[in-house]
Amino acid sequence: MIPALVRRSVNEALADGAARAVLVFLAGFALAAPAVSGAGIAAGSRVVGDLGLAGAGLLTAAAGVALGIRQVGGEIRSRRTVAVLARPVPLGVWVGSRLVGVALVLAGIVATAGGGAALIAAWWGDAPTPDDAAFALLAWARAVAVTAAAMAASALARPALAALAASVLWGASFVAGDAAEILGAPALAWAVPSLGGSLLLAVFHALAWAAVYAAIATWGVGRTDRG
């Protein structure tokens, strides 16, 4: 049952325009990199690495918000969730499978973006660094966390409000991470899914918050269903 639900989530995410938009952005940015850099092809490779990957990371998280809302909030309001749960499927399994499916698609997007940028950089003589791989992993972890947040918000609110809530939280994570470093208050960074500290701690932090949001989404789906 769980693999089938994950496959369904993956197929729906792949068919969604939000996922394809990120890949289109990276392809267009890579083609335009030499002109954008204004300093020749070699500098263009750094534009792809510094701005292209950063832009792809931001768009991946934005795609996660859209996919999270559509796969939970959209399902609830279309009443298709009732048919799925009638099998019956535990709410936590249904939400978790949705999150895993979207997370797999987001991983593919980030890997494609990072791999494409690395190939372009290598072609231009600028070898990728371990920092590039770390950035891609962190971008994926943040996207998974914000996807789960969008699922939780969309289980409790209309799509527009859910998107706004997830976006505000997403922005707050950046602010909290910087503020925690400046103020020396680690607890502040844990108040929202920021990605400060070591790589492993940052990934664990984001995925832990994803689990929290998935639990909230599960409660929200159950609350909506009873209503």
Stockholm file with secondary structure:
# STOCKHOLM 1.0

chainA/1-227         MIPALVRRSVNEALADGAARAVLVFLAGFALAAPAVSGAGIAAGSRVVGDLGLAGAGLLTAAAGVALGIRQVGGEIRSRRTVAVLARPVPLGVWVGSRLVGVALVLAGIVATAGGGAALIAAWWGDAPTPDDAAFALLAWARAVAVTAAAMAASALARPALAALAASVLWGASFVAGDAAEILGAPALAWAVPSLGGSLLLAVFHALAWAAVYAAIATWGVGRTDRG
#=GR chainA/1-227 SS CHHHHHHHHHHHHHTSHHHHHHHHHHHHHHHHHHHHHSSCHHHHHHHIIIIIHHHHHHHHHHHHHHHHIIIIIIHHHHTHHHHHHTTTCCHHHHHHHHHHHHHHHHHHHHHHHHHHHHHHHHHTTCCCCHHHHHHHHHHHHHHHHHHHHHHHHHHHSCHHHHHHHHHHHHHHHHHHHHHHHHHTCHHHHTTTTCCCSSHHHHHHHHHHHHHHHHHHHHHHHHHHHHC
#=GC SS_cons         CHHHHHHHHHHHHHTSHHHHHHHHHHHHHHHHHHHHHSSCHHHHHHHIIIIIHHHHHHHHHHHHHHHHIIIIIIHHHHTHHHHHHTTTCCHHHHHHHHHHHHHHHHHHHHHHHHHHHHHHHHHTTCCCCHHHHHHHHHHHHHHHHHHHHHHHHHHHSCHHHHHHHHHHHHHHHHHHHHHHHHHTCHHHHTTTTCCCSSHHHHHHHHHHHHHHHHHHHHHHHHHHHHC
//
